[in-house]
Amino acid sequence: MIERQGSAAEPGGGAASTDRPMRADAVRNRERILEAAAEVFAAQGVSVPVDLVAERAGVGVGTLYRHFPRKEDLFAAIVGTKIDDLVHEAQAAAARTPADRALFAFIGQLASEIAIKADLFDALDSAGVDVKSRFAGPVRALKEAVGVLLVRAASSGAIRGDLSGEDVLGLIVGTCHGVRQMGGDPASTERLVAILCDGLRSAATG
């Protein structure tokens, strides 16, 4: 389940804003559309017709357009939902031990998701969407959640103590972007993220 909201008005969503909660069947349709879209775009690219998304979701094209009037609304909803999911993952990881292993596992997951969603960010940018402002709230929540992971790991002496969530997110985004610009593959991203994690470790842990 990737939909957490019962309202049509959501950060990154595409439906018209309303104060009324969506009916249960509308919520289920929206969930199916988002899940199908994420699968279709990942497998076939973001240029595929939305008809294929509707077909995969088992809904009519009209239903899809009622939730997402423009294709970029669908892109934004997928990205916004994934950021929300990552916030919840980071919050869950903060309760796991050891703290450094939880942090590094989450960093690997975050890098993977950024790499996978890169085409969606490009498509939003090409459509004239101000990505930075559109996702300002969710990204701020993600920075804060990563910051909690960093504090726990630093308190255990596993990583250096002068890092913020913004620092780490910037490093990961920059690494993923650099690999993509150079035509690298997922293995290249994984290797560079491992090097990044080594740089986060404190001198005491080597």
C-alpha positions in Angstrom: 0.0 0.0 0.0 1.6 3.3 -1.0 -1.3 5.7 -0.3 -1.5 7.0 3.2 -3.9 9.9 2.7 -7.7 9.8 2.5 -8.0 13.2 0.9 -7.5 14.2 -2.8 -5.4 17.2 -1.7 -1.9 15.9 -1.0 1.6 17.2 -1.4 2.8 16.1 -4.8 -0.7 14.8 -5.8 -2.5 15.7 -8.9 -6.2 15.7 -8.1 -8.0 19.0 -7.5 -7.9 20.2 -3.9 -10.9 19.4 -1.8 -11.8 19.3 1.9 -13.9 16.2 1.5 -12.2 12.8 2.0 -12.2 10.4 -1.0 -14.6 7.4 -0.9 -13.0 4.1 -0.1 -13.2 2.9 -3.7 -11.6 6.1 -5.0 -8.8 5.7 -2.5 -8.3 2.1 -3.8 -8.3 3.3 -7.4 -5.7 5.9 -6.6 -3.5 3.4 -4.9 -3.8 1.0 -7.8 -2.9 3.7 -10.3 0.2 4.8 -8.4 1.4 1.3 -7.9 0.8 0.5 -11.6 2.4 3.7 -12.8 5.6 3.1 -10.7 5.9 -0.4 -12.2 5.2 0.7 -15.8 7.5 3.7 -15.7 10.3 1.7 -14.1 10.0 -1.0 -16.8 9.2 1.0 -19.9 10.2 4.6 -19.2 8.3 7.7 -18.4 7.3 8.4 -22.1 4.8 5.5 -22.2 1.1 6.5 -22.7 -1.0 6.7 -19.5 -3.4 4.2 -21.2 -0.9 1.5 -20.3 -0.9 2.6 -16.7 -4.7 2.6 -16.5 -4.7 -0.9 -18.1 -2.2 -2.2 -15.6 -4.2 -0.7 -12.7 -7.5 -2.2 -14.0 -9.2 1.2 -14.2 -10.6 3.3 -17.0 -8.5 6.1 -18.5 -11.2 8.6 -17.3 -10.7 7.4 -13.7 -6.9 7.9 -14.0 -7.5 11.5 -15.3 -9.9 12.3 -12.5 -7.1 11.6 -10.0 -4.2 12.9 -12.2 -5.4 15.4 -14.8 -1.8 15.8 -16.2 0.9 13.2 -16.6 3.3 15.3 -14.5 0.7 15.1 -11.7 1.1 11.4 -11.8 4.9 11.7 -11.7 4.8 14.1 -8.8 2.5 11.8 -6.8 4.8 8.9 -7.3 7.8 10.9 -6.1 5.9 12.5 -3.2 4.6 9.1 -2.0 8.1 7.6 -2.3 9.6 10.4 -0.2 6.9 9.9 2.4 7.7 6.1 2.4 11.4 6.9 2.9 10.6 9.2 5.9 8.8 6.3 7.5 11.6 3.9 6.7 14.2 6.3 8.3 12.0 6.6 11.4 11.8 2.9 11.7 15.5 2.5 11.1 16.2 4.8 14.0 14.9 2.2 16.4 17.2 -0.6 15.1 20.6 -1.6 16.3 23.5 -1.3 15.8 23.0 2.4 14.9 25.6 2.5 12.3 24.4 -0.5 10.5 20.8 0.9 10.5 22.2 4.2 9.1 24.2 2.6 6.3 21.5 0.3 5.3 19.1 3.2 4.9 21.7 5.2 2.9 21.9 2.3 0.5 18.2 2.1 0.2 17.9 5.9 -0.3 20.6 5.9 -3.0 18.8 3.1 -4.9 15.5 5.0 -4.8 17.0 8.2 -6.0 18.7 6.4 -8.9 15.4 4.6 -9.8 13.3 7.8 -9.7 15.8 10.0 -11.7 13.8 9.9 -14.9 10.7 11.1 -13.0 12.6 14.1 -11.6 13.9 14.9 -15.2 10.3 14.6 -16.5 9.0 17.0 -13.9 11.8 19.5 -14.6 11.1 19.3 -18.3 7.4 20.0 -17.6 8.3 23.2 -15.8 7.6 21.9 -12.3 9.6 23.5 -9.5 10.7 20.3 -7.9 12.5 22.0 -5.0 9.4 23.9 -3.8 6.9 21.1 -4.8 8.6 18.7 -2.4 10.0 21.1 0.2 7.9 19.7 3.1 8.5 16.0 2.5 12.2 16.6 1.8 12.5 18.6 5.1 10.9 15.7 6.9 13.4 13.3 5.3 16.3 15.5 6.3 15.1 15.5 9.9 14.6 11.7 9.9 18.1 11.1 8.6 19.4 13.6 11.2 18.0 11.4 13.9 19.8 8.4 12.4 23.0 10.4 12.3 22.7 11.5 16.0 22.3 7.9 17.1 25.2 6.6 15.1 27.4 9.5 16.2 26.4 8.9 19.9 27.7 5.4 19.6 31.0 6.6 18.2 30.5 4.9 14.9 30.5 8.0 12.7 31.8 11.5 12.8 29.7 14.0 14.7 29.7 17.0 12.4 27.2 15.8 9.9 23.6 16.9 9.3 20.7 15.2 7.4 21.1 17.9 4.7 24.8 17.0 4.3 24.1 13.4 3.8 21.2 13.9 1.4 23.4 16.3 -0.6 26.2 13.7 -0.8 23.9 10.9 -1.9 22.0 13.0 -4.5 25.3 14.3 -5.8 26.8 10.8 -6.0 23.7 9.4 -7.8 23.6 12.3 -10.2 27.3 12.0 -11.0 27.1 8.3 -11.7 24.1 8.9 -14.1 25.9 11.7 -15.9 28.9 9.5 -16.5 26.7 6.6 -17.8 27.4 4.4 -14.8 25.3 1.4 -13.7 23.8 0.4 -10.4 27.0 -1.4 -9.4 28.9 1.9 -9.8 26.3 3.7 -7.6 26.6 1.0 -4.9 30.4 1.1 -4.9 30.5 4.9 -4.6 27.9 4.9 -1.9 30.0 2.4 0.0 33.0 4.8 -0.3 30.7 7.6 0.9 29.7 5.5 4.0 33.4 4.9 4.7 33.9 8.6 4.8 31.2 9.1 7.3 32.8 6.7 9.8 34.8 8.2 12.7 38.5 7.9 12.9 38.1 5.7 16.0 36.2 3.0 14.0 38.5 3.2 11.0 
